Amino acid sequence: MAIDPEFEQSYEQIGENDDVAIWSPDGEELTEEKQGIHGTHVAVDFDICLADGACLEDCPVDVFEWVDTPGHPESEIKAHPTHEEQCIDCMLCVDVCPVDAIDVDPSRAGRI
């Protein structure tokens, strides 16, 4: 299942990590197994991210950094959109993600 592109309506922002919003379905508390969506303009669904690294390799402006996610059943690292403000909306990360865990939308909150 791919990331929900309408997550701003169906998820609740429950915090931040390195100034990047963290979203949870229905405001549920996150666990090692359930980590929600990280980012707003560049959003990564940590629950389906396989950490293959394609987005890190292909991003021309280095939006992503690895973060540790110990205990997560898919992978113990994730591609975190730490520098989402640098995104140029090229959509390469979206195109190369094998599980459709990334969505980029310049109209979402926080964009000028």
ZIMOUR-V949070 format. One record per backbone hydrogen bond with DSSP energy under -0.5 kcal/mol. CO is the residue of the C=O (numbers start at 0). NH is the residue of the N-H. E is the energy in kcal/mol with one decimal. If there is no record, write none. Layout:
co=<CO CO>
nh=<NH NH>
e=<E E>
This chain:
co=<2 3 5 5 6 9 11 11 14 16 19 20 21 21 22 23 23 24 32 33 35 35 36 37 40 40 42 43 43 44 44 52 53 54 58 62 64 66 68 75 77 77 79 79 80 82 83 90 91 92 96 99 100 102 104 107>
nh=<4 6 8 9 10 25 13 23 21 19 16 38 13 14 36 11 26 27 34 30 45 46 22 43 42 104 102 37 45 47 48 56 57 58 61 82 79 77 71 68 66 79 64 81 83 85 86 94 95 96 99 2 44 42 107 110>
e=<-0.8 -1.5 -1.9 -1.2 -2.8 -1.1 -0.5 -2.5 -2.5 -1.2 -2.2 -3.3 -2.6 -1.0 -2.0 -2.9 -1.8 -2.1 -0.6 -2.4 -2.1 -0.5 -3.3 -2.7 -0.6 -2.2 -2.3 -2.8 -1.1 -1.5 -1.4 -2.3 -2.4 -1.8 -0.8 -2.8 -3.0 -2.1 -1.8 -3.0 -1.9 -1.0 -2.1 -2.4 -1.4 -2.2 -1.5 -2.3 -2.1 -1.2 -1.0 -2.7 -3.0 -3.0 -1.7 -1.1>
